[in-house]
């Protein structure tokens, strides 16, 4: 029984905007139509109240939208405007000039030296020098290849991280836009209903009063 009651409450809570719209409509309508001595002025004032409630929903939506985009509130804007009232005497202004000279950074690359056999070197010495140079070149080539591979891995990781970051940012922007565009739909719809009913009650107040008499 308790679980069923909780499910019923959850089911009713899903339509909370509907209940809010009906409560606001039935409140002034009950006052205007079900109180003895129905008058045209009561119906018209009830319609005016509903229209004002509908306008307030629009104002609430504007304030909520400004808050979502981190814009200052209307009160803060009014305060800033009042504080910016131009004074009668302009204050004296001073200026300071600071100049900084950046340092120069010089980067030098390593130079690979190779051995050369002398002009009077024997054939064995020349072969030994050639083998030494070949070994040195192979060693440098291996180091260069390792550096290139390391840089490629780092660049690949950076690109992957950058891609994942961009995907998360796009998902965040999409979620933010979706929330911004759809979060106030129900409230705007309620405001539209209030304005609609209030407009009918205000415009046809005489006819409604005569109908219920």
Number of C-alpha atoms within 10 A of each C-alpha: 6 7 8 9 10 11 12 12 11 12 11 12 12 11 10 12 14 15 13 13 18 14 12 15 20 14 12 20 21 12 14 23 20 11 11 9 12 17 18 20 14 21 27 23 18 27 28 22 19 29 23 16 20 23 17 14 19 17 12 14 18 15 15 17 16 14 12 12 10 9 13 13 14 12 9 11 12 12 11 12 10 10 10 9 8 8 8 6 6 7 7 5 5 5 5 4 4 5 5 5 5 6 6 6 6 5 6 6 5 6 6 8 8 12 12 13 14 10 7 8 12 11 10 9 14 17 13 14 18 16 12 15 16 13 12 16 14 12 12 13 12 12 12 12 12 12 12 12 12 12 12 12 12 12 12 12 12 12 12 12 12 12 12 12 12 12 12 12 12 12 12 12 12 12 12 14 12 11 12 16 11 11 14 18 12 12 20 18 16 21 22 20 18 26 21 15 20 28 18 17 26 22 15 15 22 15 11 19 20 11 8 11 10
